[in-house]
Amino acid sequence: MQLNGTAVLARVFLGESDKVHGRPAYAAIVEEARRRGIRGATVLRGIMGFGAGSRIHSAAILRLSEDLPIVVELVDEEARIRGFLPWLGEVLGGGLVTLEKVEVVRYTAEGGA
C-alpha cells in the first residue's frame, strides 16, 4: 500500500483504564483500525496529564495512578480516517479526538525501498 503526500493524523486521547466491550480501549481502537485497513497506528503511554475532568493522572511514585494518559495515533488518507470517526464516537465513553493534516515523506514496510 502506498501513502504519499498529504494525509491525516488522528489522535485519540483517553485513559489507560478506558474500556470498549470489556477490553482496553486503546487495543480495541488499534485492532479495529487494522481491520478497516487504516495505514498506521501507534499507542503512546503518557507519564502525566489531565483531561476534561481536570483530574491529574501521574506515574509519580507518590501518586500511583492506574489510569495513565494514553494517546492512539492513526495515519491515513483523510477519507479513511473520517470514515473511522463514527465508530470511535459509538464506542468511546469519553476522551478527545483531534485531526491534523500531515505530509507523509516515507511509508514503507521494514526492509522496503
C-alpha positions in Angstrom: 0.0 0.0 0.0 1.2 3.4 -0.9 0.7 6.5 1.2 2.5 9.7 0.0 1.9 13.4 0.2 -1.0 14.8 2.3 -2.6 12.6 4.9 -4.4 13.0 8.2 -3.2 12.2 11.6 -5.9 11.4 14.2 -5.0 11.5 17.8 -7.3 9.8 20.3 -6.6 10.9 23.9 -8.0 8.6 26.6 -7.2 6.9 29.8 -5.4 3.6 30.4 -8.5 2.2 32.3 -11.0 3.1 29.5 -12.7 0.0 28.1 -14.5 -1.0 24.9 -16.7 -4.1 25.4 -14.5 -5.0 28.4 -11.2 -4.7 26.7 -8.7 -1.8 26.9 -10.0 0.9 24.6 -6.5 1.5 23.0 -6.3 -2.1 21.9 -9.8 -2.1 20.5 -9.0 1.0 18.5 -5.8 -0.3 17.0 -7.4 -3.7 16.2 -10.5 -2.1 14.6 -8.2 0.3 12.7 -6.2 -2.6 11.3 -9.4 -4.5 10.4 -10.5 -1.4 8.4 -7.2 -1.0 6.6 -6.0 2.1 8.3 -2.4 2.5 7.2 -0.8 3.1 10.6 -1.5 3.1 14.3 0.7 3.7 17.4 -0.3 3.7 21.1 1.7 6.1 23.4 1.5 5.9 27.2 1.9 9.2 29.0 3.5 9.8 32.3 1.3 12.7 33.3 -1.8 14.5 32.1 -5.4 15.6 32.6 -8.5 15.9 30.5 -12.0 17.3 30.6 -12.5 16.4 34.3 -9.3 18.3 35.2 -8.1 15.3 37.4 -4.4 14.9 37.1 -3.2 11.4 36.3 0.5 10.8 37.1 3.1 8.0 37.1 4.9 9.6 40.1 5.8 7.1 42.8 3.8 9.0 45.4 0.7 9.2 43.2 0.5 5.8 41.7 -2.2 6.0 39.0 -3.9 3.1 37.4 -5.3 5.4 34.8 -2.3 7.0 33.0 -2.9 9.0 29.8 -2.9 7.1 26.5 -2.7 8.6 23.0 -3.6 6.5 20.0 -2.2 8.0 16.7 -3.7 6.9 13.4 -2.4 8.0 10.0 -4.1 7.5 6.6 -5.9 9.4 3.8 -8.5 11.8 5.1 -11.5 9.9 3.8 -10.4 6.7 5.5 -9.7 8.5 8.8 -13.0 10.4 8.7 -14.8 7.1 7.9 -13.4 5.7 11.2 -14.7 8.6 13.3 -18.3 7.3 13.6 -17.1 4.0 15.1 -14.9 5.9 17.6 -17.9 8.0 18.6 -20.0 4.9 19.2 -17.5 3.1 21.4 -15.7 5.8 23.4 -17.4 7.0 26.5 -15.1 10.0 26.9 -11.8 11.3 25.6 -10.7 13.7 22.9 -10.1 13.2 19.2 -8.1 15.6 17.1 -7.3 15.7 13.4 -4.5 17.4 11.6 -3.1 17.4 8.1 0.4 15.9 7.8 2.8 15.3 4.9 3.9 11.7 4.6 7.5 11.7 3.4 8.1 7.9 3.8 5.8 4.9 4.3 7.4 1.5 3.8 7.5 -1.8 5.5 10.7 -2.8 7.2 13.3 -3.5 4.6 11.2 -1.8 2.0 12.6 0.5 -0.6 
